[in-house]
Amino acid sequence: MSFPANFFWGAATSAYQIEGAARTDGRGLSVWDDFCRQPGRVFEGHHGDTACEHYQRTAEDVALMHQLGLQAYRFSISWPRVLPTGTGTVNETGLAFYDRLVDRLLAAGIQPWATLFHWDFPLDLYRQGGWLNPDSPKWFADYTRVIVDRLSDRVTNWMTLNETQCFIGLGHHTGTHAPGDRLEMPAVLRAAHHVLLAHGLAVQTIRAHARRPARVGWAPTGDIPVPATDSAADLAAAREAYWAVNATSVWNQAWWMEPVVNGQYPAQGLAAYGNAVPAHTDAELRTIAQPLDFFGLNIYNGYYVRAGADGRPERLPRPVGEPTTHMGWHVTPPALYWGPRHVYERFKLPIVITENGFAGHDWVQLDGQVHDPSRIDYTSRYLREVRRAIADGVRVDGYFHWTLMDNFEWAEGYGKRFGLVHVDFATQKRTLKDSARWYGEVIRTHGANLPA
């Protein structure tokens, strides 16, 4: 089976990772601007002040997208670039930047997919309690209104939040990402509840004010349990593992997905978290559970499980020498089959792969080119699994490769390269990698060049 005719191919980025211009044209500071200035937080003291200079080089970057043949581009909007203090007066210059970006994308025949929040929370609002403040959902809804009023005459595909598990789990529980907090579980879950309310209010805002019919989703993440064999017992074990809630972290799917789709926290999660669960009302749960048009999934790797002697999931040890990316993430292509399948079977919502990609040891070689065969092999293997999921009845509408260009990789700084396009951060020169040309051919042939 080939990819459906309406399946689309894209690439994704995020504002703080590529835009730079952190103190340009009235942009306010985010928690990441502050975090990067704290010694020892980010690899070699790197920061996003310059990043890829996308703010200044938008025309060049859109031209590269057009050269690759991208059909869609997923980008995020910097909340503090538009609202420097998070609320109040709009920074017209910052908002106009996204106006120009959208216009350039459309002129190049590329559909814009806008993500409202990809981790760059306004620093001024963080100092007022951030996601712990019960007003934070309204802050986010008000910001959403500004963006929708300006862009919804042209943007029709929207995502509210990117990787809630990351910016709450890493940012507010383990402290390894901005804002670097290490909160106890009751506070972490209170912040998470406000995040979910923010999602619901943002969806309501888009529906109420979009000037063109809107398709709305969001983009959670997580490692994917893959059944060790095709047996019914192992499949049941993998499914159970996917929806399990561990009391010691927020790295799970059910606590985030069930309220968004079904308007309730999962019973297993309520039991696991116990007294740490924040007070909440039925009205709040109804606000969280707004109808979605698609379910975004950010998937990079997985792990293998089987049914143990008692039938419960049993995680298998990694095979010795299993390949890993430069991030240390294990290369497990079936994750891109089982992740969409687990979610589609449960919710019956169309799936969009909103992120999938490979961190490699990439550099410009003596011939002036960037040869990255491992990225090509990785992506080819993973896309074959998307194709297999579609053949087995899972509706997957499109795929966004992470990422368009090498960028600021959060706490890893500039030490990890995920891009289809190589960026020399000293000169800002862009160089198409071999994988970019290969992916362009995938798009041109609509996946027909992938191995059987």
C-alpha positions in Angstrom: 0.0 0.0 0.0 1.2 3.5 -0.8 0.4 6.7 1.1 -3.1 8.1 0.7 -3.4 10.8 -2.0 -4.1 13.5 0.6 -1.2 12.6 2.9 1.1 15.6 3.3 4.8 16.0 3.9 6.3 18.7 6.0 9.0 19.8 8.4 8.8 21.4 11.8 10.7 24.0 13.9 10.1 26.1 17.1 10.5 29.8 17.7 13.2 29.8 20.5 15.2 27.2 18.7 15.7 29.0 15.4 14.5 32.7 15.5 17.3 34.4 17.5 16.7 38.1 17.8 16.0 37.6 21.5 16.3 41.2 22.3 15.3 42.7 19.0 12.2 44.8 18.0 10.6 44.8 21.4 10.6 41.0 22.2 10.2 40.3 25.9 12.2 37.6 27.7 11.1 34.0 28.1 12.0 31.5 30.8 14.5 30.0 28.4 16.3 33.3 28.1 16.7 33.3 31.8 17.5 29.6 32.2 20.3 29.9 29.6 22.0 32.5 31.7 22.2 30.3 34.8 25.6 28.6 35.0 25.7 24.9 34.3 22.1 24.7 33.0 22.8 24.5 29.2 25.7 22.7 27.4 28.7 25.0 27.3 26.6 28.0 28.3 24.8 28.1 24.9 21.7 30.2 24.5 19.1 31.2 21.9 20.0 34.9 21.5 21.1 34.3 17.9 20.2 30.7 17.2 19.7 30.4 13.4 18.9 34.1 12.8 15.6 32.9 11.3 14.0 36.2 12.3 16.3 38.0 9.9 16.6 35.2 7.3 13.0 34.2 6.9 13.0 34.7 3.1 16.1 32.5 2.7 14.6 29.8 4.9 11.3 29.7 3.1 13.2 29.5 -0.2 14.9 26.4 1.2 11.6 24.9 2.2 10.3 25.5 -1.3 13.4 24.0 -2.8 12.8 20.8 -0.7 9.2 20.7 -1.9 7.7 20.9 1.5 3.9 20.9 1.5 3.5 22.0 5.1 5.6 23.8 7.7 5.0 23.6 11.4 6.3 26.6 13.3 5.7 28.0 16.7 4.9 31.6 17.7 7.0 33.2 20.4 4.5 34.4 23.1 6.9 37.1 24.5 7.7 38.3 21.0 4.0 39.2 20.5 3.2 40.1 24.1 6.5 41.1 25.7 5.2 40.8 29.3 2.8 38.0 28.4 -0.3 40.1 28.7 -1.4 43.6 27.8 0.1 45.6 25.0 0.8 43.8 21.8 4.2 44.3 20.2 3.1 45.0 16.6 6.6 44.5 15.2 6.8 41.1 16.6 3.3 40.1 15.4 4.1 41.5 12.0 7.0 39.0 11.7 4.6 36.1 11.8 2.4 37.9 9.3 5.3 38.0 6.8 6.2 34.4 7.5 2.7 33.2 6.8 2.5 35.2 3.6 5.9 33.9 2.4 4.8 30.3 3.1 1.6 30.7 1.2 3.3 32.4 -1.7 5.7 29.4 -1.9 2.8 26.9 -1.9 3.5 25.7 1.7 0.6 25.3 4.2 1.4 27.0 7.6 0.7 24.9 10.7 1.0 27.2 13.8 1.8 26.0 17.3 0.8 28.5 19.9 3.2 27.3 22.7 6.5 25.5 22.3 8.0 26.2 25.7 9.0 29.9 25.6 6.8 31.0 28.5 7.0 34.8 29.2 9.4 35.5 32.0 7.3 38.2 33.5 4.4 35.8 33.8 6.6 33.1 35.3 7.6 35.7 38.0 3.8 35.9 38.8 3.6 32.1 39.4 3.7 30.8 35.8 1.6 27.7 35.2 1.0 27.5 39.0 -1.0 30.7 38.8 -4.7 29.9 38.4 -4.9 32.9 36.0 -2.4 31.2 33.6 -5.1 29.5 31.4 -6.7 32.9 30.8 -3.3 34.4 30.0 -2.9 31.8 27.4 -6.4 32.2 26.0 -5.9 36.0 25.7 -2.6 35.5 23.9 -4.3 33.0 21.6 -7.0 35.6 20.8 -4.3 38.0 19.6 -2.8 35.4 17.3 -6.1 34.2 15.9 -7.3 37.7 15.2 -4.2 38.4 13.2 -3.5 35.1 11.4 -6.7 33.1 11.1 -7.6 34.6 7.7 -4.7 32.6 6.3 -3.8 30.0 8.9 -6.3 27.1 9.2 -4.2 24.5 11.0 -3.5 25.1 14.7 -1.8 23.3 17.6 -2.2 24.6 21.1 0.7 23.1 23.1 3.8 21.1 22.3 4.9 18.2 24.5 3.2 19.0 27.8 5.1 16.1 29.3 8.4 17.8 28.6 7.8 21.4 29.7 6.0 20.3 32.8 8.1 17.1 33.6 11.5 18.5 32.7 10.7 22.2 33.4 8.8 21.9 36.7 9.6 18.5 38.2 13.2 17.4 37.4 14.4 21.0 36.7 16.5 20.0 33.7 14.7 22.4 31.4 13.4 25.9 31.8 12.3 27.3 34.2 14.4 24.8 36.1 12.0 24.1 39.0 12.0 21.0 41.1 8.5 20.9 42.5 6.8 18.3 44.5 4.1 16.3 42.8 1.1 18.2 44.1 2.5 21.4 42.6 3.5 19.7 39.4 0.0 18.3 38.9 -1.5 21.7 39.7 0.6 23.2 37.0 -0.4 20.4 34.6 -4.1 21.0 35.4 -3.7 24.7 34.5 -1.9 23.7 31.3 -4.8 21.4 30.3 -7.3 24.2 31.1 -5.1 26.5 28.9 -5.4 24.0 26.1 -9.2 23.9 26.4 -9.6 27.7 26.5 -7.3 28.1 23.5 -9.4 25.6 21.5 -12.5 27.5 22.4 -10.9 30.8 21.4 -9.8 29.5 18.0 -13.3 28.0 17.3 -15.0 31.3 18.4 -12.8 33.7 16.5 -11.1 32.0 13.6 -12.0 33.8 10.3 -11.7 30.6 8.3 -12.7 27.1 9.3 -10.0 25.8 11.6 -8.5 22.4 12.2 -7.2 22.2 15.8 -5.0 19.7 17.6 -2.1 19.5 19.9 1.2 17.6 20.1 2.0 15.4 23.2 5.0 13.1 23.2 6.4 10.0 24.9 8.3 6.7 24.3 6.2 4.0 22.7 5.8 0.5 24.1 6.2 -2.0 21.2 5.0 -5.6 21.6 7.8 -8.1 21.6 5.9 -10.5 19.4 2.6 -10.6 17.5 0.9 -12.6 20.2 -2.4 -11.2 21.6 -0.9 -11.3 25.1 2.1 -9.1 24.1 -0.1 -6.7 22.2 -2.4 -6.3 25.3 0.7 -5.8 27.4 2.0 -3.0 25.1 -1.4 -1.4 25.1 -1.6 -1.5 28.9 1.9 -0.1 29.2 1.1 2.8 26.8 -1.8 4.0 29.0 -0.2 3.3 32.4 0.4 6.1 34.9 3.5 6.1 37.2 3.0 7.9 40.4 6.6 9.3 40.4 6.4 11.3 37.2 4.2 12.9 34.6 5.7 10.9 31.8 2.6 9.1 30.6 -0.1 9.4 28.0 -3.3 8.8 29.9 -3.1 11.7 32.4 -2.8 14.2 29.5 -4.9 12.6 26.8 -8.0 11.3 28.6 -9.0 14.7 29.9 -8.4 16.4 26.5 -10.5 13.8 24.6 -12.9 12.3 27.2 -13.2 15.0 29.9 -12.0 12.9 32.8 -8.8 12.1 34.5 -8.0 8.3 34.2 -9.0 6.2 37.2 -5.5 4.6 37.3 -3.9 8.0 37.5 -6.2 9.2 40.2 -5.3 6.1 42.2 -1.6 6.5 41.5 -1.3 10.2 42.3 -3.7 10.0 45.2 -3.7 13.1 47.4 -1.4 14.9 44.9 -4.3 15.3 42.4 -5.4 18.9 42.4 -8.9 20.0 43.2 -10.9 20.2 40.0 -14.5 20.6 38.9 -16.7 19.0 36.3 -16.9 22.3 34.6 -13.1 22.5 34.3 -13.0 19.1 32.8 -15.6 20.1 30.3 -13.5 23.1 29.4 -10.5 20.9 28.9 -12.3 18.4 26.6 -12.9 20.5 23.5 -13.5 18.7 20.2 -10.2 18.1 18.3 -9.8 17.7 14.5 -6.6 15.7 14.8 -4.2 14.3 17.3 -0.5 15.3 16.9 2.1 12.8 18.0 5.8 13.6 18.6 7.6 10.2 18.4 11.3 9.4 18.3 11.8 6.0 20.0 10.2 3.1 21.9 10.9 0.1 24.0 9.9 -3.5 23.8 7.4 -5.2 26.2 5.9 -8.6 26.6 3.3 -10.2 28.8 4.9 -11.4 32.0 4.0 -14.5 33.9 1.1 -12.7 35.5 0.0 -11.2 32.2 1.2 -7.7 33.2 3.6 -5.7 31.0 7.2 -6.6 31.4 9.8 -4.3 29.9 12.6 -6.1 28.0 16.2 -5.1 28.3 17.7 -3.4 25.3 19.6 -5.6 22.8 23.3 -5.2 23.2 24.6 -2.8 20.6 21.2 -1.5 19.6 21.7 1.6 17.5 21.2 5.0 19.1 21.1 8.6 17.8 23.5 11.3 19.0 20.9 12.1 21.7 21.3 8.5 23.0 17.8 7.7 21.9 17.3 4.2 20.7 16.4 3.6 17.1 13.1 1.7 17.2 11.2 2.2 14.0 8.1 0.2 15.1 7.4 3.1 17.5 6.0 5.0 14.5 3.6 2.1 13.9 2.5 1.4 17.4 2.2 5.0 18.7 -0.4 6.0 16.1 -2.1 2.7 16.5 -2.4 2.9 20.3 -3.9 6.4 20.0 -6.1 5.8 17.0 -7.6 2.6 18.4 -8.6 4.5 21.6 -9.8 7.8 20.3 -10.5 7.4 16.6 -9.1 10.8 15.8 -7.0 11.4 12.7 -3.3 11.3 13.6 -0.6 13.7 12.4 3.1 12.9 13.1 4.0 16.3 14.3 7.7 15.4 15.1 10.0 12.6 14.2 13.7 12.9 13.4 17.3 12.0 14.1 20.2 13.7 15.9 23.4 12.9 14.0 27.1 13.7 14.0 26.9 16.0 11.1 29.5 18.4 9.7 30.5 19.9 6.3 33.0 17.5 4.8 36.0 18.3 2.6 33.8 18.2 -0.6 31.6 20.9 0.9 28.7 18.6 1.4 27.0 17.1 4.5 26.7 13.3 4.1 24.3 11.9 6.7 23.3 8.4 5.5 22.2 7.4 9.0 19.5 10.1 9.0 18.3 8.8 5.7 18.2 5.2 6.9 16.5 6.2 10.1 13.8 8.2 8.5 13.2 5.6 5.8 12.7 2.9 8.4 10.3 5.1 10.4 8.3 6.2 7.4 7.9 2.5 6.4 6.2 2.0 9.7 3.8 4.9 9.1 2.9 3.4 5.8 2.3 0.0 7.6 0.0 1.7 10.2 -2.0 3.3 7.4 -2.3 -0.1 5.6 -3.6 -1.6 8.9 -6.4 1.0 9.1 -4.8 3.8 11.2 -5.7 7.2 9.8 -2.5 9.2 9.6 -2.9 12.5 7.7 0.7 13.7 7.4 4.3 13.8 8.6 6.5 16.6 9.9 10.2 15.9 10.0 12.0 17.3 13.0 13.6 19.5 12.0 14.1 21.7 9.1 17.5 23.0 10.2 20.1 22.4 12.9 19.2 24.6 15.9 19.4 25.3 19.6 18.5 21.9 21.1 17.4 23.1 24.6 19.7 22.0 27.4 21.9 20.3 24.8 22.7 23.7 23.3 24.1 23.5 19.8 25.8 20.2 20.4 23.1 18.1 18.8 22.1 18.4 15.1 18.6 17.3 14.0 18.3 19.3 10.8 17.8 18.4 7.2 19.8 21.6 6.6 23.2 22.1 8.2 23.7 25.5 9.9 27.2 26.9 10.5 26.4 28.8 13.7 29.4 31.1 13.3 28.5 32.2 9.8 24.8 31.2 9.5 25.6 29.5 6.2 22.9 26.9 5.3 24.0 23.7 3.5 21.5 21.1 2.3 22.4 17.7 3.7 22.1 14.6 1.7 19.0 13.8 3.7 17.3 17.0 2.6 17.7 16.1 -1.1 16.5 12.5 -0.2 13.5 13.8 1.7 12.7 16.1 -1.2 12.6 13.0 -3.4 10.3 11.3 -0.9 7.9 14.2 -1.2 8.2 14.3 -5.0 7.4 10.6 -5.3 4.8 10.7 -2.4 6.8 8.0 -0.6 7.1 5.7 -3.6 11.0 5.8 -3.3 10.8 4.2 0.2 11.9 0.5 0.4 9.2 -2.1 0.4 
